[in-house]
Amino acid sequence: MKAKDFDKKFDDNKQDIIDDLDLSSAKRPNQKQKRINVDFPSWVIDSLDKEASRIGVTRQSIIKLWLVERLEEKAANK
């Protein structure tokens, strides 16, 4: 399929284009995971665990969530 035909199919929204895509090699940029170690005082761990339990997520999830929120807030204020 020519790019012009693909673009028209997409722009018209009349047909699904997913079958025309090769998703086998699709990648999400900047989503590669890296492992790090961070040391926190016991009181911080306890507070993280309480908050994580309160909202029903893991400690790791609450740390990720809060870091992402802070980074997005900082980026929005630039």
Secondary structure per residue as TSV (DSSP state, phi and psi in degrees):
chain	resnum	aa	ss	phi	psi
A	1	M	-	360.0	135.9
A	2	K	-	-76.9	150.9
A	3	A	H	-57.0	-39.2
A	4	K	H	-62.2	-40.0
A	5	D	H	-68.8	-40.6
A	6	F	H	-62.3	-46.7
A	7	D	H	-59.1	-42.7
A	8	K	H	-64.0	-43.3
A	9	K	H	-60.6	-42.5
A	10	F	H	-66.9	-48.0
A	11	D	H	-64.7	-33.8
A	12	D	H	-72.4	-21.6
A	13	N	T	55.7	19.7
A	14	K	S	-93.3	-20.4
A	15	Q	S	-131.2	151.0
A	16	D	-	-77.5	130.9
A	17	I	-	-99.4	-3.5
A	18	I	G	-58.9	-34.5
A	19	D	G	-70.6	-16.0
A	20	D	G	-90.4	-2.2
A	21	L	S	-103.5	145.1
A	22	D	-	-97.8	98.3
A	23	L	G	-88.3	-1.3
A	24	S	G	-64.3	-26.3
A	25	S	G	-115.2	14.8
A	26	A	-	-68.7	139.5
A	27	K	-	-135.0	149.8
A	28	R	-	-97.6	116.6
A	29	P	T	-63.7	144.7
A	30	N	T	60.2	27.8
A	31	Q	-	-112.9	5.3
A	32	K	-	-65.2	133.7
A	33	Q	-	-83.3	140.5
A	34	K	-	-129.9	137.7
A	35	R	-	-91.5	134.5
A	36	I	-	-131.9	160.8
A	37	N	-	-117.1	134.1
A	38	V	-	-130.9	131.5
A	39	D	-	-98.6	130.3
A	40	F	-	-123.8	150.7
A	41	P	-	-64.9	155.8
A	42	S	H	-55.6	-39.8
A	43	W	H	-64.3	-32.1
A	44	V	H	-68.8	-43.6
A	45	I	H	-60.4	-44.3
A	46	D	H	-61.0	-43.8
A	47	S	H	-65.0	-41.7
A	48	L	H	-61.6	-43.8
A	49	D	H	-64.0	-40.1
A	50	K	H	-64.1	-45.8
A	51	E	H	-67.5	-41.4
A	52	A	H	-62.0	-42.5
A	53	S	H	-64.8	-39.8
A	54	R	H	-60.5	-40.4
A	55	I	H	-98.3	0.7
A	56	G	T	78.7	36.5
A	57	V	-	-129.3	175.3
A	58	T	-	-82.8	165.4
A	59	R	H	-59.0	-44.0
A	60	Q	H	-60.5	-40.0
A	61	S	H	-65.4	-41.3
A	62	I	H	-67.2	-37.9
A	63	I	H	-64.0	-47.7
A	64	K	H	-60.3	-46.7
A	65	L	H	-58.1	-49.8
A	66	W	H	-65.9	-39.0
A	67	L	H	-64.8	-44.4
A	68	V	H	-63.7	-44.1
A	69	E	H	-58.2	-43.7
A	70	R	H	-66.1	-42.6
A	71	L	H	-66.2	-39.7
A	72	E	H	-66.9	-39.3
A	73	E	H	-63.0	-43.3
A	74	K	H	-64.5	-41.2
A	75	A	H	-65.8	-36.1
A	76	A	H	-69.3	-26.8
A	77	N	T	-87.5	-1.8
A	78	K	-	-77.0	360.0
